[in-house]
Amino acid sequence: MKFFHVITQFLLITLVGSKVVKAEDIHYEYIVIGAGAAGLSAAYKLRDLNKNFLVLEKETHAGGIAENGVRGRFSYAKGTEYLGKPEGYLAHVIHKLNVQMVEIPSPMDASFFRGKIHIGANSLAKLTIEQSGKQEFQKFINLLNSPEYMTVNQLKQLDHMTAKEWLDQHQISPFIQQRYEIMARGLFGANLSDISALSFIPEAQFDYVDVNEVDELMFPSSESGSWTTEKGIASIATTIADHLAENILYQSTVKKIRKVQHGYQVDFLSEGNVHTLTAQKVILATPAPVAAYIAKEVLTEKQKTFLRKVKYAQYATVALFSDKPLFNKAFDLAIIDGETVTDLYDATWVERNLAPNLEGVKEYIASAYLAPKSATDKSLLKNSDAELLDIIYQELNHIVPNIKQDIKGYDIRRFYNAYPIFDKGYFTRLYKMKSSSSDVYLAGDYMAYPTFDAAFESGLDAVMKAEKDK
């Protein structure tokens, strides 16, 4: 999206062949900590530059919040569900590795409001006109198109007000605000009073790419504008990780980074033992709180100040297994007047549409996404599995009658540092922090925007800055 680019400008043991080599015996040019989107991006670029590097990842797999599960014949997302059409460095890597992207079949979106399901974007547009009025809806679309032409000072003003303040300032109708309150909680784990207007607008714009008139929304499009792979976004991460296999050390939890004569010493725990290795430069591709803790001895004061101000939202996903469909009319059902459950996805939607032989398979997976009421609400993940399931049964029973009886199993994934909250002044703080210099470089969605593709771009940015700082 054009506006997104405006924002980004504004702002141990490792195997070598068949020989076992102690990590302590090797001095690396780079150590990358974390194999999520940012870490994989940084590592892929370092491979291209023929650098001597190692990635340390605490989990048994790569991908971070882009994680998949498998049940019977189907894969299902536990975190990130989809992207906009890949652009920039992500598109380059996808092409180089021949990752087969697919556009999510329409209808992509459905909405539940006051007891009725509205299927497709045109149906939601009609509902919005019914609840808000055509003129009010048109005003909102016009407003979303205006920031592309704003000055830097005007963008700063958007950064220093909340999305709620911006919507109220322009007297946007209560229904539209209600719609985007659910969107904000579903995408960011935060409400409209938590996030800045500057972080909110790109997501709202995405709903109306190339739309100028409300009347244009009345003609259903065969294109969803959202992309994934047949097996989900996690396939991008696993493909890159496979390509970098000999450079990634899994189940390696970094405990401390310190400055030494020839660079940095990294202490990490693996297989119950503490190992040490050294590198000239370090790229921290972990959530901000983790980066702040493990690198507190080597970060600049600007970096530490910035990291302390990054807040995170919690989140939970629950994959529900059944032998009959819970919801299969669209890819994503947004629950506009929901409480804790913001979305219900048909996790088999893409595979069934791409493989006709799966049409009659009596296996179904619906993924419920549970979000806190606000960024400061930390109560969600205190619930046990049984309590999370009770929330789902209570909130979805009026959408899927007898849902409790239909569920044959489940898979719950909790994210304690799910999304960084781009609150008031976030982009201004980020711009100032990026101007500081150090041989320890920060990467991740909190360094760009809370999406997989933005996190991926931040990994490239970290490498390019590190190379420039030689």
C-alpha positions as CSV (number, residue, x, y, z in Angstrom):
1,M,0.0,0.0,0.0
2,K,1.3,3.5,-0.9
3,F,0.5,4.9,2.6
4,F,2.5,2.1,4.2
5,H,5.6,3.1,2.3
6,V,5.1,6.7,3.4
7,I,5.1,5.4,7.0
8,T,8.2,3.3,6.5
9,Q,10.1,6.2,5.0
10,F,9.0,8.4,7.9
11,L,10.2,6.7,10.1
12,L,26.6,-25.7,21.7
13,I,26.8,-27.6,18.4
14,T,26.4,-27.1,14.8
15,L,26.8,-29.5,11.8
16,V,29.2,-28.7,9.0
17,G,28.9,-31.6,6.4
18,S,29.2,-34.7,8.5
19,K,31.7,-33.2,11.0
20,V,30.5,-32.1,14.4
21,V,32.0,-28.7,15.4
22,K,31.7,-26.9,18.7
23,A,30.0,-23.6,18.3
24,E,32.6,-22.1,20.7
25,D,35.4,-22.8,18.1
26,I,33.8,-20.5,15.5
27,H,33.9,-16.7,15.4
28,Y,31.0,-15.4,13.3
29,E,30.6,-12.2,11.4
30,Y,27.0,-12.1,12.5
31,I,24.8,-13.9,15.0
32,V,21.0,-13.5,14.4
33,I,18.8,-14.1,17.4
34,G,15.4,-15.4,16.5
35,A,14.1,-17.2,13.4
36,G,10.7,-15.4,13.0
37,A,10.0,-13.4,9.9
38,A,12.7,-10.7,10.7
39,G,15.4,-13.2,11.6
40,L,14.8,-15.3,8.5
41,S,14.9,-12.3,6.3
42,A,18.2,-11.1,7.9
43,A,19.7,-14.6,7.5
44,Y,18.6,-14.9,3.9
45,K,20.3,-11.6,3.1
46,L,23.4,-12.6,4.9
47,R,23.5,-15.8,2.9
48,D,23.3,-13.8,-0.3
49,L,26.2,-11.6,0.9
50,N,28.3,-14.7,1.7
51,K,28.6,-13.8,5.3
52,N,29.6,-16.2,8.0
53,F,26.6,-16.3,10.4
54,L,24.5,-18.4,12.7
55,V,20.8,-18.0,13.7
56,L,19.9,-19.0,17.3
57,E,16.2,-19.9,17.8
58,K,14.7,-21.0,21.1
59,E,11.8,-23.1,19.5
60,T,12.0,-26.3,17.6
61,H,10.9,-24.6,14.4
62,A,11.1,-21.3,12.6
63,G,8.4,-18.8,11.8
64,G,7.5,-17.0,15.1
65,I,3.9,-16.1,15.1
66,A,3.5,-17.7,11.6
67,E,2.9,-21.2,12.9
68,N,1.0,-24.2,11.4
69,G,-0.7,-27.3,12.8
70,V,-1.8,-30.4,10.9
71,R,-4.9,-32.4,11.5
72,G,-5.8,-35.3,9.2
73,R,-5.7,-34.1,5.6
74,F,-5.5,-30.4,6.4
75,S,-3.0,-27.7,7.7
76,Y,-4.3,-24.9,9.9
77,A,-2.8,-21.6,10.9
78,K,-2.2,-21.0,14.6
79,G,-1.1,-17.4,14.1
80,T,-0.7,-15.3,11.0
81,E,-3.4,-16.2,8.4
82,Y,-2.7,-14.2,5.3
83,L,-0.8,-11.3,3.7
84,G,-1.5,-8.6,1.1
85,K,0.1,-9.3,-2.2
86,P,3.8,-9.8,-1.4
87,E,6.0,-6.9,-2.4
88,G,9.6,-5.8,-1.9
89,Y,12.1,-8.1,-0.4
90,L,9.5,-10.7,0.7
91,A,8.3,-11.0,-3.0
92,H,11.9,-11.4,-4.1
93,V,12.6,-14.2,-1.7
94,I,9.4,-16.0,-2.4
95,H,10.2,-15.9,-6.1
96,K,13.8,-17.1,-5.6
97,L,12.7,-20.0,-3.5
98,N,9.7,-20.8,-5.8
99,V,7.2,-20.6,-3.0
100,Q,3.8,-21.0,-4.6
101,M,1.5,-18.2,-3.4
102,V,-2.3,-18.3,-3.9
103,E,-4.9,-15.7,-3.7
104,I,-7.5,-16.6,-1.1
105,P,-10.7,-17.6,-3.0
106,S,-13.7,-15.3,-2.6
107,P,-15.7,-14.7,-0.7
108,M,-12.8,-13.8,1.6
109,D,-14.9,-12.0,4.3
110,A,-18.1,-12.4,6.1
111,S,-19.5,-10.5,9.0
112,F,-21.9,-11.4,11.9
113,F,-24.0,-8.6,13.2
114,R,-27.1,-8.7,15.3
115,G,-27.9,-12.3,14.7
116,K,-27.3,-12.3,10.9
117,I,-24.3,-13.4,8.8
118,H,-23.4,-11.1,5.8
119,I,-21.4,-12.9,3.2
120,G,-18.9,-11.0,1.0
121,A,-17.6,-7.4,0.8
122,N,-20.6,-6.1,-1.1
123,S,-23.0,-7.5,1.6
124,L,-20.9,-5.8,4.3
125,A,-21.0,-2.6,2.2
126,K,-24.8,-2.8,2.1
127,L,-24.9,-3.3,5.9
128,T,-22.6,-0.3,6.4
129,I,-24.9,1.9,4.3
130,E,-27.9,0.6,6.1
131,Q,-26.4,1.3,9.5
132,S,-24.5,4.5,8.7
133,G,-25.9,6.0,5.6
134,K,-24.3,6.2,2.1
135,Q,-23.1,9.7,2.6
136,E,-21.3,8.9,5.8
137,F,-19.7,5.8,4.3
138,Q,-18.5,7.9,1.3
139,K,-17.0,10.4,3.7
140,F,-15.0,7.7,5.4
141,I,-13.6,6.4,2.2
142,N,-12.7,9.9,1.1
143,L,-10.9,10.4,4.4
144,L,-8.9,7.2,4.0
145,N,-7.7,8.4,0.6
146,S,-6.4,11.7,1.9
147,P,-3.3,10.8,4.0
148,E,-1.4,9.7,0.9
149,Y,-0.9,13.3,0.0
150,M,-0.1,14.6,3.6
151,T,3.1,16.3,4.6
152,V,5.5,14.9,7.2
153,N,4.1,17.3,9.8
154,Q,0.6,16.2,9.1
155,L,1.7,12.5,9.4
156,K,3.3,13.4,12.8
157,Q,-0.1,14.8,13.9
158,L,-1.7,11.5,13.0
159,D,1.0,9.7,15.0
160,H,0.2,11.7,18.1
161,M,-3.5,11.0,18.2
162,T,-5.3,7.7,18.7
163,A,-7.4,6.1,16.0
164,K,-10.5,6.8,18.2
165,E,-9.6,10.5,18.5
166,W,-9.2,10.7,14.7
167,L,-12.5,9.0,14.0
168,D,-14.3,11.1,16.5
169,Q,-12.7,14.3,15.1
170,H,-14.1,13.5,11.7
171,Q,-17.5,12.3,13.2
172,I,-17.3,8.9,11.7
173,S,-20.5,6.9,12.4
174,P,-20.7,4.6,15.4
175,F,-21.3,1.5,13.2
176,I,-18.1,2.1,11.2
177,Q,-16.2,2.6,14.4
178,Q,-17.7,-0.6,15.9
179,R,-16.6,-2.5,12.7
180,Y,-13.0,-1.2,13.1
181,E,-12.9,-1.7,16.8
182,I,-13.3,-5.4,16.2
183,M,-10.7,-5.2,13.3
184,A,-8.2,-3.5,15.6
185,R,-8.6,-6.1,18.3
186,G,-8.4,-8.9,15.8
187,L,-5.3,-7.6,14.0
188,F,-3.5,-5.8,16.8
189,G,-4.9,-7.2,20.0
190,A,-5.7,-3.6,20.9
191,N,-8.7,-1.3,20.6
192,L,-9.0,2.0,18.7
193,S,-8.1,4.0,21.8
194,D,-4.8,2.0,22.1
195,I,-3.4,2.5,18.6
196,S,-2.4,5.7,16.8
197,A,-4.3,7.0,13.8
198,L,-1.1,6.6,11.8
199,S,-1.1,2.8,12.5
200,F,-4.8,2.4,12.0
201,I,-5.3,4.1,8.6
202,P,-3.2,1.6,6.4
203,E,-5.3,-1.3,7.6
204,A,-8.6,0.5,7.0
205,Q,-7.3,1.6,3.6
206,F,-6.6,-2.1,2.7
207,D,-10.4,-2.7,2.7
208,Y,-10.9,-0.1,0.0
209,V,-7.9,-0.4,-2.3
210,D,-8.6,1.4,-5.6
211,V,-12.1,2.2,-4.4
212,N,-13.3,5.8,-4.8
213,E,-17.0,5.6,-4.8
214,V,-19.3,3.6,-2.4
215,D,-21.2,2.4,-5.5
216,E,-18.2,0.5,-6.7
217,L,-18.5,-1.8,-3.6
218,M,-21.9,-3.0,-4.8
219,F,-20.2,-5.1,-7.5
220,P,-18.6,-8.3,-6.1
221,S,-15.0,-8.8,-7.1
222,S,-13.6,-12.3,-7.8
223,E,-10.3,-11.1,-6.3
224,S,-9.8,-11.1,-2.5
225,G,-6.5,-9.1,-2.5
226,S,-5.2,-11.4,0.3
227,W,-2.6,-14.1,-0.2
228,T,-1.3,-17.2,1.4
229,T,0.1,-20.6,0.3
230,E,-1.9,-23.8,0.0
231,K,-0.6,-24.9,3.5
232,G,-0.6,-21.4,5.0
233,I,1.8,-18.5,5.7
234,A,4.0,-20.7,7.8
235,S,5.1,-22.5,4.6
236,I,7.0,-19.3,3.6
237,A,8.9,-19.5,6.9
238,T,9.6,-23.2,6.7
239,T,10.8,-23.0,3.1
240,I,13.3,-20.2,4.0
241,A,14.4,-22.1,7.1
242,D,15.0,-25.3,5.0
243,H,17.1,-23.2,2.7
244,L,19.2,-21.9,5.6
245,A,19.2,-25.3,7.5
246,E,22.9,-25.5,8.3
247,N,22.9,-21.9,9.6
248,I,20.0,-22.3,12.2
249,L,20.5,-23.8,15.6
250,Y,17.1,-24.6,17.2
251,Q,16.3,-25.1,20.9
252,S,18.9,-22.5,21.7
253,T,17.8,-19.9,24.2
254,V,20.0,-16.8,24.4
255,K,20.7,-15.7,28.0
256,K,23.1,-12.8,27.7
257,I,25.0,-10.7,25.2
258,R,28.1,-8.8,26.3
259,K,30.9,-6.7,24.6
260,V,34.3,-8.4,24.2
261,Q,37.5,-7.3,22.5
262,H,36.6,-8.6,19.0
263,G,32.9,-8.0,19.0
264,Y,30.2,-9.6,21.1
265,Q,29.9,-12.7,23.2
266,V,26.6,-14.6,23.2
267,D,25.7,-17.0,25.9
268,F,22.9,-19.5,25.2
269,L,21.3,-22.5,26.7
270,S,21.0,-25.6,24.5
271,E,20.4,-29.2,25.6
272,G,20.7,-28.2,29.3
273,N,24.2,-26.7,28.8
274,V,25.3,-23.1,28.5
275,H,27.4,-22.4,25.4
276,T,29.3,-19.4,24.3
277,L,30.1,-18.0,20.9
278,T,31.3,-14.7,19.5
279,A,30.5,-12.4,16.5
280,Q,31.4,-9.1,15.2
281,K,27.8,-8.0,15.0
282,V,24.5,-9.1,16.4
283,I,21.0,-8.8,14.9
284,L,18.3,-9.1,17.6
285,A,15.1,-10.4,15.9
286,T,13.1,-11.1,19.0
287,P,10.2,-9.4,20.7
288,A,11.2,-6.1,22.2
289,P,11.0,-7.3,25.9
290,V,13.3,-10.2,25.1
291,A,15.7,-8.0,23.2
292,A,15.8,-5.5,26.1
293,Y,16.5,-8.3,28.7
294,I,19.2,-10.4,26.9
295,A,21.1,-7.4,25.4
296,K,20.8,-4.9,28.3
297,E,24.6,-4.7,28.7
298,V,25.3,-3.8,25.0
299,L,22.3,-1.7,23.8
300,T,22.6,2.1,23.4
301,E,20.6,4.3,25.8
302,K,18.3,5.3,22.9
303,Q,17.7,1.6,22.1
304,K,16.9,0.8,25.8
305,T,14.6,3.8,26.2
306,F,12.7,2.8,23.0
307,L,12.4,-0.8,23.9
308,R,11.1,0.0,27.4
309,K,8.2,1.9,25.8
310,V,7.1,-1.0,23.4
311,K,4.0,-2.6,24.8
312,Y,2.6,-5.9,23.6
313,A,-0.8,-7.4,23.3
314,Q,-1.7,-10.9,24.3
315,Y,-3.7,-13.2,22.0
316,A,-5.0,-16.8,21.7
317,T,-6.1,-18.9,18.8
318,V,-8.2,-22.1,19.2
319,A,-8.4,-24.6,16.4
320,L,-11.7,-26.5,16.7
321,F,-11.9,-29.9,15.1
322,S,-15.2,-31.5,14.0
323,D,-16.6,-33.9,11.5
324,K,-19.1,-31.4,10.1
325,P,-18.6,-27.7,9.1
326,L,-18.9,-25.1,11.8
327,F,-18.6,-22.3,9.3
328,N,-17.8,-22.7,5.7
329,K,-19.4,-19.8,3.8
330,A,-16.3,-17.6,3.6
331,F,-12.6,-17.6,4.7
332,D,-13.1,-15.3,7.7
333,L,-16.2,-14.5,9.7
334,A,-15.7,-11.2,11.7
335,I,-18.0,-10.9,14.7
336,I,-18.8,-7.2,14.7
337,D,-20.8,-7.3,18.0
338,G,-18.5,-9.9,19.6
339,E,-16.9,-9.8,23.0
340,T,-13.7,-11.9,23.2
341,V,-13.9,-13.9,20.0
342,T,-13.3,-11.5,17.1
343,D,-13.0,-13.9,14.2
344,L,-13.9,-17.4,13.2
345,Y,-11.9,-18.8,10.2
346,D,-12.6,-21.8,8.0
347,A,-9.1,-23.2,8.3
348,T,-9.8,-25.6,5.4
349,W,-11.1,-23.0,3.0
350,V,-8.1,-22.5,0.8
351,E,-7.2,-26.2,0.5
352,R,-10.7,-27.3,-0.2
353,N,-11.0,-24.6,-2.9
354,L,-7.7,-25.6,-4.5
355,A,-8.1,-29.4,-4.3
356,P,-11.5,-30.6,-5.5
357,N,-10.6,-34.1,-4.2
358,L,-10.9,-32.7,-0.7
359,E,-14.4,-31.5,-1.1
360,G,-16.0,-34.6,0.4
361,V,-13.5,-35.2,3.2
362,K,-15.4,-35.2,6.5
363,E,-12.8,-33.3,8.4
364,Y,-13.3,-29.7,9.4
365,I,-11.3,-27.1,11.3
366,A,-12.5,-23.7,12.4
367,S,-10.1,-21.4,14.1
368,A,-11.4,-19.0,16.7
369,Y,-9.3,-15.9,17.4
370,L,-9.6,-14.5,20.9
371,A,-8.4,-11.0,21.7
372,P,-8.2,-8.9,24.9
373,K,-10.5,-5.9,25.3
374,S,-7.5,-3.5,25.3
375,A,-3.8,-3.5,25.2
376,T,-3.6,-3.3,29.0
377,D,-6.0,-6.2,29.5
378,K,-3.8,-9.2,30.5
379,S,-6.6,-11.4,31.8
380,L,-7.2,-13.4,28.6
381,L,-4.2,-15.8,28.9
382,K,-4.8,-16.4,32.6
383,N,-7.7,-18.6,31.6
384,S,-7.2,-22.3,31.5
385,D,-8.0,-24.4,28.3
386,A,-11.4,-25.2,29.7
387,E,-12.2,-21.6,30.4
388,L,-11.1,-20.5,26.9
389,L,-13.3,-23.2,25.4
390,D,-16.2,-22.0,27.6
391,I,-15.8,-18.5,26.2
392,I,-16.0,-19.9,22.7
393,Y,-19.0,-22.0,23.4
394,Q,-20.9,-19.1,25.0
395,E,-20.0,-16.5,22.4
396,L,-20.4,-18.7,19.3
397,N,-23.4,-20.8,20.2
398,H,-25.8,-18.2,18.6
399,I,-23.7,-18.4,15.4
400,V,-23.1,-22.2,15.4
401,P,-25.9,-23.8,17.3
402,N,-24.8,-26.8,19.5
403,I,-21.1,-26.0,18.8
404,K,-20.0,-27.7,22.1
405,Q,-21.5,-31.0,21.0
406,D,-19.9,-30.8,17.5
407,I,-16.3,-30.2,18.7
408,K,-14.2,-33.4,18.6
409,G,-10.9,-31.9,19.7
410,Y,-9.0,-28.6,19.8
411,D,-5.6,-27.0,19.7
412,I,-4.9,-23.9,21.8
413,R,-2.0,-21.5,21.1
414,R,-1.2,-18.6,23.4
415,F,0.8,-15.7,22.3
416,Y,2.2,-13.6,25.3
417,N,4.0,-11.1,23.0
418,A,1.7,-11.3,20.0
419,Y,1.6,-7.8,18.6
420,P,3.5,-4.6,19.4
421,I,1.1,-1.8,20.2
422,F,1.7,1.1,17.8
423,D,0.4,3.7,20.3
424,K,0.5,7.5,20.2
425,G,3.9,8.8,19.1
426,Y,5.2,5.3,18.2
427,F,6.5,6.2,14.7
428,T,8.1,9.3,16.0
429,R,10.0,7.4,18.7
430,L,11.0,4.8,16.1
431,Y,12.3,7.4,13.7
432,K,14.5,8.9,16.5
433,M,15.7,5.5,17.7
434,K,16.7,4.4,14.2
435,S,19.1,7.4,13.9
436,S,21.3,5.9,16.7
437,S,24.2,3.6,15.9
438,S,25.4,0.4,17.4
439,D,26.8,-3.0,16.3
440,V,23.7,-4.6,17.9
441,Y,20.8,-4.2,15.4
442,L,17.1,-4.5,16.2
443,A,14.7,-6.2,13.8
444,G,11.1,-7.4,14.1
445,D,7.5,-6.2,13.6
446,Y,7.9,-3.5,16.3
447,M,10.6,-1.9,14.1
448,A,8.2,-1.4,11.1
449,Y,4.6,-2.4,11.5
450,P,2.8,-5.4,13.2
451,T,2.6,-7.6,10.1
452,F,4.6,-10.6,8.8
453,D,5.7,-8.7,5.7
454,A,6.7,-5.6,7.6
455,A,8.7,-7.7,10.0
456,F,10.4,-9.4,7.1
457,E,11.4,-6.1,5.6
458,S,12.9,-5.0,9.0
459,G,15.3,-8.0,8.9
460,L,16.6,-6.8,5.5
461,D,16.9,-3.2,6.9
462,A,18.9,-4.4,9.9
463,V,21.5,-6.2,7.6
464,M,21.8,-3.2,5.2
465,K,22.4,-0.8,8.1
466,A,24.9,-3.2,9.6
467,E,26.8,-3.4,6.3
468,K,26.7,0.3,5.9
469,D,28.1,0.9,9.4
470,K,31.3,-0.9,8.6
